[in-house]
Amino acid sequence: MSLLHIICASAALLLGPCLFAVRKGTPRHVLIGRAYAISMLGMNVSAFFIYRLFKGFGPFHVLAIVSLLTLLAGYVAFWRRRTSRNWLEHHYRAMNWSYVGLVAAGVSEAIVRIDVLRTTLDGWIGFGIAVFAASLATCLIGGWLIARFEEPTIRRYRESQLDRGHASEDVINRNADRAD
């Protein structure tokens, strides 16, 4: 199960930047997004079968549940796009936070595997501090990036919808006003 976990996590880590780079709302965005979601789902489900560290249900299993919830929140927002005023903002935040959580987990995993730190961070307390500090730093940076790019990303998406004739300018403006 660990191999599946690593493969799915690696795929999601690679697909995330592709989603950031691709034009939003396009068939390519949808395809990459589905692949990302499947990878995240595989990674999180496989996490529930990994018990080596705590010999039972542990804090990383709780974080897998949180990760699944952010992924679900992103999809629910998308599915409710026709009835929800702020679906795009909710989708943007949830999917971005799902990626930040993935990166935080990867950074934490890397930090605790550095030999110098492993010998310095003796025992579970050191392990916990290293994981917490790495996750906190990643989440602070990720949160800043999410906030920084939210408005321009959403504006570009709405403008592209208008350019492609998927919505009238009145609908785009009304949705933008609701977001305020």
C-alpha atoms as an extended CHARMM CRD file, in Angstrom:
* protein
*
       180  EXT
         1         1  MET       CA              0.0000000000        0.0000000000        0.0000000000  PROA      1               0.0000000000
         2         2  SER       CA              2.9350000000        2.3280000000        0.6150000000  PROA      2               0.0000000000
         3         3  LEU       CA              3.9520000000        2.1140000000       -3.0380000000  PROA      3               0.0000000000
         4         4  LEU       CA              0.4590000000        3.1050000000       -4.1710000000  PROA      4               0.0000000000
         5         5  HSD       CA              0.5530000000        5.9760000000       -1.6620000000  PROA      5               0.0000000000
         6         6  ILE       CA              3.8780000000        7.2230000000       -3.0380000000  PROA      6               0.0000000000
         7         7  ILE       CA              2.7910000000        6.8880000000       -6.6830000000  PROA      7               0.0000000000
         8         8  CYS       CA             -0.4810000000        8.7290000000       -6.1000000000  PROA      8               0.0000000000
         9         9  ALA       CA              1.1830000000       11.4690000000       -4.0240000000  PROA      9               0.0000000000
        10        10  SER       CA              3.8740000000       11.9520000000       -6.6690000000  PROA      10              0.0000000000
        11        11  ALA       CA              1.2740000000       12.1530000000       -9.4320000000  PROA      11              0.0000000000
        12        12  ALA       CA             -0.7550000000       14.7300000000       -7.4930000000  PROA      12              0.0000000000
        13        13  LEU       CA              2.3920000000       16.7550000000       -6.7460000000  PROA      13              0.0000000000
        14        14  LEU       CA              3.1740000000       16.8740000000      -10.4770000000  PROA      14              0.0000000000
        15        15  LEU       CA             -0.4030000000       17.5450000000      -11.5980000000  PROA      15              0.0000000000
        16        16  GLY       CA             -0.9330000000       20.4600000000       -9.1910000000  PROA      16              0.0000000000
        17        17  PRO       CA              1.4100000000       22.8810000000      -10.9890000000  PROA      17              0.0000000000
        18        18  CYS       CA             -0.1250000000       21.8160000000      -14.3100000000  PROA      18              0.0000000000
        19        19  LEU       CA             -3.5030000000       22.9130000000      -12.9640000000  PROA      19              0.0000000000
        20        20  PHE       CA             -2.0390000000       26.2480000000      -11.8890000000  PROA      20              0.0000000000
        21        21  ALA       CA             -0.5760000000       26.7950000000      -15.3520000000  PROA      21              0.0000000000
        22        22  VAL       CA             -3.4910000000       25.7390000000      -17.5480000000  PROA      22              0.0000000000
        23        23  ARG       CA             -6.3200000000       28.0820000000      -18.5080000000  PROA      23              0.0000000000
        24        24  LYS       CA             -9.2210000000       27.5650000000      -16.1110000000  PROA      24              0.0000000000
        25        25  GLY       CA            -12.5220000000       26.1130000000      -17.2700000000  PROA      25              0.0000000000
        26        26  THR       CA            -11.1050000000       24.4020000000      -20.3640000000  PROA      26              0.0000000000
        27        27  PRO       CA            -11.4140000000       20.6910000000      -21.1510000000  PROA      27              0.0000000000
        28        28  ARG       CA             -7.6990000000       20.3850000000      -20.3340000000  PROA      28              0.0000000000
        29        29  HSD       CA             -8.2900000000       21.9290000000      -16.9040000000  PROA      29              0.0000000000
        30        30  VAL       CA            -11.1310000000       19.4790000000      -16.2720000000  PROA      30              0.0000000000
        31        31  LEU       CA             -9.0450000000       16.4840000000      -17.4240000000  PROA      31              0.0000000000
        32        32  ILE       CA             -6.0120000000       17.4030000000      -15.3210000000  PROA      32              0.0000000000
        33        33  GLY       CA             -8.3080000000       18.2330000000      -12.4080000000  PROA      33              0.0000000000
        34        34  ARG       CA             -9.9030000000       14.7950000000      -12.5560000000  PROA      34              0.0000000000
        35        35  ALA       CA             -6.4920000000       13.1270000000      -12.6870000000  PROA      35              0.0000000000
        36        36  TYR       CA             -5.4090000000       15.2360000000       -9.6970000000  PROA      36              0.0000000000
        37        37  ALA       CA             -8.5500000000       14.2930000000       -7.7470000000  PROA      37              0.0000000000
        38        38  ILE       CA             -8.0960000000       10.5820000000       -8.5150000000  PROA      38              0.0000000000
        39        39  SER       CA             -4.4480000000       10.7940000000       -7.4220000000  PROA      39              0.0000000000
        40        40  MET       CA             -5.4070000000       12.5800000000       -4.1950000000  PROA      40              0.0000000000
        41        41  LEU       CA             -8.1720000000       10.0730000000       -3.5390000000  PROA      41              0.0000000000
        42        42  GLY       CA             -5.7650000000        7.1570000000       -4.0720000000  PROA      42              0.0000000000
        43        43  MET       CA             -3.1490000000        8.7550000000       -1.8490000000  PROA      43              0.0000000000
        44        44  ASN       CA             -5.5820000000        9.4610000000        0.9800000000  PROA      44              0.0000000000
        45        45  VAL       CA             -7.3660000000        6.1090000000        0.8720000000  PROA      45              0.0000000000
        46        46  SER       CA             -4.0510000000        4.2520000000        0.8000000000  PROA      46              0.0000000000
        47        47  ALA       CA             -2.9280000000        6.2940000000        3.8430000000  PROA      47              0.0000000000
        48        48  PHE       CA             -5.5670000000        4.4970000000        5.9160000000  PROA      48              0.0000000000
        49        49  PHE       CA             -3.7130000000        1.2170000000        5.3100000000  PROA      49              0.0000000000
        50        50  ILE       CA             -0.3260000000        2.4930000000        6.5100000000  PROA      50              0.0000000000
        51        51  TYR       CA              0.1660000000        1.9180000000       10.2430000000  PROA      51              0.0000000000
        52        52  ARG       CA              3.9360000000        1.5260000000       10.6700000000  PROA      52              0.0000000000
        53        53  LEU       CA              4.5580000000        4.8270000000       12.4370000000  PROA      53              0.0000000000
        54        54  PHE       CA              1.8960000000        4.8050000000       15.1640000000  PROA      54              0.0000000000
        55        55  LYS       CA              0.8830000000        1.1260000000       15.0500000000  PROA      55              0.0000000000
        56        56  GLY       CA             -2.7180000000        2.2750000000       14.6890000000  PROA      56              0.0000000000
        57        57  PHE       CA             -4.8380000000        5.2540000000       13.7430000000  PROA      57              0.0000000000
        58        58  GLY       CA             -2.6650000000        8.3530000000       14.1380000000  PROA      58              0.0000000000
        59        59  PRO       CA             -2.5100000000       12.0670000000       13.4150000000  PROA      59              0.0000000000
        60        60  PHE       CA             -1.6030000000       11.5050000000        9.7810000000  PROA      60              0.0000000000
        61        61  HSD       CA             -4.8210000000        9.5550000000        9.3100000000  PROA      61              0.0000000000
        62        62  VAL       CA             -6.7070000000       12.5770000000       10.6790000000  PROA      62              0.0000000000
        63        63  LEU       CA             -4.8850000000       14.7570000000        8.1480000000  PROA      63              0.0000000000
        64        64  ALA       CA             -5.8840000000       12.3300000000        5.3820000000  PROA      64              0.0000000000
        65        65  ILE       CA             -9.5090000000       12.9150000000        6.3910000000  PROA      65              0.0000000000
        66        66  VAL       CA             -8.9390000000       16.6980000000        6.2790000000  PROA      66              0.0000000000
        67        67  SER       CA             -7.3700000000       16.3010000000        2.8460000000  PROA      67              0.0000000000
        68        68  LEU       CA            -10.3530000000       14.3100000000        1.6070000000  PROA      68              0.0000000000
        69        69  LEU       CA            -12.6830000000       17.0020000000        2.9530000000  PROA      69              0.0000000000
        70        70  THR       CA            -10.8560000000       19.8110000000        1.1150000000  PROA      70              0.0000000000
        71        71  LEU       CA            -11.0030000000       17.7770000000       -2.0810000000  PROA      71              0.0000000000
        72        72  LEU       CA            -14.7020000000       17.0980000000       -1.5580000000  PROA      72              0.0000000000
        73        73  ALA       CA            -15.3490000000       20.7880000000       -0.8270000000  PROA      73              0.0000000000
        74        74  GLY       CA            -13.7230000000       21.7350000000       -4.1360000000  PROA      74              0.0000000000
        75        75  TYR       CA            -15.8580000000       19.2690000000       -6.0360000000  PROA      75              0.0000000000
        76        76  VAL       CA            -19.0820000000       20.1950000000       -4.2380000000  PROA      76              0.0000000000
        77        77  ALA       CA            -18.4690000000       23.8520000000       -5.0920000000  PROA      77              0.0000000000
        78        78  PHE       CA            -18.0200000000       22.9120000000       -8.7580000000  PROA      78              0.0000000000
        79        79  TRP       CA            -21.1330000000       20.7080000000       -8.7980000000  PROA      79              0.0000000000
        80        80  ARG       CA            -23.1550000000       23.5720000000       -7.2900000000  PROA      80              0.0000000000
        81        81  ARG       CA            -21.9020000000       26.1470000000       -9.7980000000  PROA      81              0.0000000000
        82        82  ARG       CA            -25.3480000000       26.7420000000      -11.2780000000  PROA      82              0.0000000000
        83        83  THR       CA            -26.9910000000       27.4300000000       -7.9100000000  PROA      83              0.0000000000
        84        84  SER       CA            -24.2220000000       28.8800000000       -5.7500000000  PROA      84              0.0000000000
        85        85  ARG       CA            -23.2170000000       32.5370000000       -5.9570000000  PROA      85              0.0000000000
        86        86  ASN       CA            -19.6460000000       32.0270000000       -4.8170000000  PROA      86              0.0000000000
        87        87  TRP       CA            -18.9320000000       28.5570000000       -6.1980000000  PROA      87              0.0000000000
        88        88  LEU       CA            -15.8070000000       29.7070000000       -8.0330000000  PROA      88              0.0000000000
        89        89  GLU       CA            -14.2100000000       31.2440000000       -4.9570000000  PROA      89              0.0000000000
        90        90  HSD       CA            -15.0190000000       28.1440000000       -2.8940000000  PROA      90              0.0000000000
        91        91  HSD       CA            -13.6870000000       25.8320000000       -5.6090000000  PROA      91              0.0000000000
        92        92  TYR       CA            -10.5120000000       27.9050000000       -5.9630000000  PROA      92              0.0000000000
        93        93  ARG       CA             -9.7930000000       27.9550000000       -2.2190000000  PROA      93              0.0000000000
        94        94  ALA       CA            -10.6190000000       24.3110000000       -1.5170000000  PROA      94              0.0000000000
        95        95  MET       CA             -8.5930000000       22.9230000000       -4.4110000000  PROA      95              0.0000000000
        96        96  ASN       CA             -5.6470000000       25.1820000000       -3.6420000000  PROA      96              0.0000000000
        97        97  TRP       CA             -5.7140000000       24.2220000000        0.0380000000  PROA      97              0.0000000000
        98        98  SER       CA             -5.8150000000       20.5580000000       -0.9490000000  PROA      98              0.0000000000
        99        99  TYR       CA             -2.5680000000       21.1300000000       -2.8460000000  PROA      99              0.0000000000
       100       100  VAL       CA             -1.0060000000       23.1280000000        0.0020000000  PROA      100             0.0000000000
       101       101  GLY       CA             -1.8100000000       20.2500000000        2.3560000000  PROA      101             0.0000000000
       102       102  LEU       CA             -0.1760000000       17.8240000000       -0.0450000000  PROA      102             0.0000000000
       103       103  VAL       CA              2.9550000000       19.9650000000       -0.2700000000  PROA      103             0.0000000000
       104       104  ALA       CA              3.0070000000       20.3820000000        3.5350000000  PROA      104             0.0000000000
       105       105  ALA       CA              2.9020000000       16.5960000000        3.9240000000  PROA      105             0.0000000000
       106       106  GLY       CA              5.7060000000       16.2010000000        1.3920000000  PROA      106             0.0000000000
       107       107  VAL       CA              7.8690000000       18.8450000000        3.0620000000  PROA      107             0.0000000000
       108       108  SER       CA              7.2890000000       17.2620000000        6.4640000000  PROA      108             0.0000000000
       109       109  GLU       CA              8.1860000000       13.8390000000        5.0980000000  PROA      109             0.0000000000
       110       110  ALA       CA             11.3830000000       15.2220000000        3.5920000000  PROA      110             0.0000000000
       111       111  ILE       CA             12.3460000000       17.1220000000        6.7580000000  PROA      111             0.0000000000
       112       112  VAL       CA             12.1320000000       14.0920000000        9.0370000000  PROA      112             0.0000000000
       113       113  ARG       CA             14.2730000000       12.0650000000        6.6320000000  PROA      113             0.0000000000
       114       114  ILE       CA             17.2520000000       14.4420000000        6.6960000000  PROA      114             0.0000000000
       115       115  ASP       CA             19.9350000000       12.5690000000        8.6530000000  PROA      115             0.0000000000
       116       116  VAL       CA             21.3330000000       15.6180000000       10.4650000000  PROA      116             0.0000000000
       117       117  LEU       CA             17.8780000000       16.5610000000       11.7000000000  PROA      117             0.0000000000
       118       118  ARG       CA             16.9420000000       12.9910000000       12.5610000000  PROA      118             0.0000000000
       119       119  THR       CA             19.8810000000       12.6670000000       14.9440000000  PROA      119             0.0000000000
       120       120  THR       CA             19.3140000000       16.1600000000       16.3510000000  PROA      120             0.0000000000
       121       121  LEU       CA             15.5460000000       15.7400000000       16.7690000000  PROA      121             0.0000000000
       122       122  ASP       CA             15.7500000000       12.9100000000       19.2500000000  PROA      122             0.0000000000
       123       123  GLY       CA             12.4900000000       11.0620000000       19.8480000000  PROA      123             0.0000000000
       124       124  TRP       CA              8.8280000000       11.7810000000       19.2220000000  PROA      124             0.0000000000
       125       125  ILE       CA              8.9610000000       15.3610000000       20.5440000000  PROA      125             0.0000000000
       126       126  GLY       CA             11.5930000000       16.3590000000       18.0150000000  PROA      126             0.0000000000
       127       127  PHE       CA              9.7100000000       14.5300000000       15.2830000000  PROA      127             0.0000000000
       128       128  GLY       CA              6.4920000000       16.3550000000       16.2040000000  PROA      128             0.0000000000
       129       129  ILE       CA              8.1890000000       19.7430000000       16.3200000000  PROA      129             0.0000000000
       130       130  ALA       CA              9.8490000000       19.1840000000       12.9290000000  PROA      130             0.0000000000
       131       131  VAL       CA              6.5890000000       18.0680000000       11.3020000000  PROA      131             0.0000000000
       132       132  PHE       CA              4.6170000000       20.9190000000       12.8760000000  PROA      132             0.0000000000
       133       133  ALA       CA              7.1880000000       23.5890000000       11.9140000000  PROA      133             0.0000000000
       134       134  ALA       CA              7.5060000000       22.3420000000        8.3370000000  PROA      134             0.0000000000
       135       135  SER       CA              3.7260000000       22.1060000000        7.9380000000  PROA      135             0.0000000000
       136       136  LEU       CA              3.1270000000       25.5180000000        9.4880000000  PROA      136             0.0000000000
       137       137  ALA       CA              5.7090000000       27.2070000000        7.2630000000  PROA      137             0.0000000000
       138       138  THR       CA              4.2720000000       25.5250000000        4.1660000000  PROA      138             0.0000000000
       139       139  CYS       CA              0.7050000000       26.4830000000        5.0960000000  PROA      139             0.0000000000
       140       140  LEU       CA              1.6430000000       30.1020000000        5.8220000000  PROA      140             0.0000000000
       141       141  ILE       CA              3.3650000000       30.4470000000        2.4450000000  PROA      141             0.0000000000
       142       142  GLY       CA              0.5770000000       28.5350000000        0.6890000000  PROA      142             0.0000000000
       143       143  GLY       CA             -2.1190000000       30.6480000000        2.3350000000  PROA      143             0.0000000000
       144       144  TRP       CA             -0.3760000000       33.8260000000        1.2560000000  PROA      144             0.0000000000
       145       145  LEU       CA             -0.0950000000       32.5350000000       -2.3340000000  PROA      145             0.0000000000
       146       146  ILE       CA             -3.7560000000       31.5010000000       -2.4060000000  PROA      146             0.0000000000
       147       147  ALA       CA             -4.8570000000       34.9440000000       -1.2290000000  PROA      147             0.0000000000
       148       148  ARG       CA             -2.4130000000       36.7170000000       -3.5500000000  PROA      148             0.0000000000
       149       149  PHE       CA             -3.5890000000       34.9570000000       -6.7180000000  PROA      149             0.0000000000
       150       150  GLU       CA             -7.2950000000       34.4850000000       -5.9870000000  PROA      150             0.0000000000
       151       151  GLU       CA             -8.5980000000       37.7310000000       -7.4910000000  PROA      151             0.0000000000
       152       152  PRO       CA             -6.5660000000       37.6890000000      -10.7260000000  PROA      152             0.0000000000
       153       153  THR       CA             -7.2450000000       33.9800000000      -11.2850000000  PROA      153             0.0000000000
       154       154  ILE       CA            -10.9880000000       34.3580000000      -10.8100000000  PROA      154             0.0000000000
       155       155  ARG       CA            -11.0870000000       37.5200000000      -12.9310000000  PROA      155             0.0000000000
       156       156  ARG       CA             -9.2590000000       35.7610000000      -15.8000000000  PROA      156             0.0000000000
       157       157  TYR       CA            -11.6550000000       32.8170000000      -15.5950000000  PROA      157             0.0000000000
       158       158  ARG       CA            -14.7010000000       35.0850000000      -15.7270000000  PROA      158             0.0000000000
       159       159  GLU       CA            -13.2500000000       37.0590000000      -18.6470000000  PROA      159             0.0000000000
       160       160  SER       CA            -12.4720000000       33.8360000000      -20.5220000000  PROA      160             0.0000000000
       161       161  GLN       CA            -16.0580000000       32.6760000000      -20.0130000000  PROA      161             0.0000000000
       162       162  LEU       CA            -17.2330000000       35.9510000000      -21.5220000000  PROA      162             0.0000000000
       163       163  ASP       CA            -14.7650000000       35.6870000000      -24.4340000000  PROA      163             0.0000000000
       164       164  ARG       CA            -15.9390000000       32.1620000000      -25.2260000000  PROA      164             0.0000000000
       165       165  GLY       CA            -19.5800000000       33.1640000000      -25.0820000000  PROA      165             0.0000000000
       166       166  HSD       CA            -20.3740000000       30.9400000000      -22.0990000000  PROA      166             0.0000000000
       167       167  ALA       CA            -21.9300000000       33.8060000000      -20.1740000000  PROA      167             0.0000000000
       168       168  SER       CA            -23.1650000000       37.3050000000      -20.7910000000  PROA      168             0.0000000000
       169       169  GLU       CA            -21.3060000000       40.2890000000      -19.3990000000  PROA      169             0.0000000000
       170       170  ASP       CA            -24.2900000000       40.9670000000      -17.1650000000  PROA      170             0.0000000000
       171       171  VAL       CA            -24.0360000000       37.4900000000      -15.5890000000  PROA      171             0.0000000000
       172       172  ILE       CA            -20.2630000000       37.7980000000      -15.1640000000  PROA      172             0.0000000000
       173       173  ASN       CA            -20.6260000000       41.1930000000      -13.4860000000  PROA      173             0.0000000000
       174       174  ARG       CA            -23.4960000000       40.0300000000      -11.2940000000  PROA      174             0.0000000000
       175       175  ASN       CA            -21.4580000000       37.0240000000      -10.1190000000  PROA      175             0.0000000000
       176       176  ALA       CA            -18.4400000000       39.2530000000       -9.4900000000  PROA      176             0.0000000000
       177       177  ASP       CA            -20.6230000000       41.6510000000       -7.4410000000  PROA      177             0.0000000000
       178       178  ARG       CA            -21.9620000000       38.7610000000       -5.3670000000  PROA      178             0.0000000000
       179       179  ALA       CA            -18.4370000000       37.6990000000       -4.5140000000  PROA      179             0.0000000000
       180       180  ASP       CA            -17.7970000000       41.0280000000       -2.7910000000  PROA      180             0.0000000000
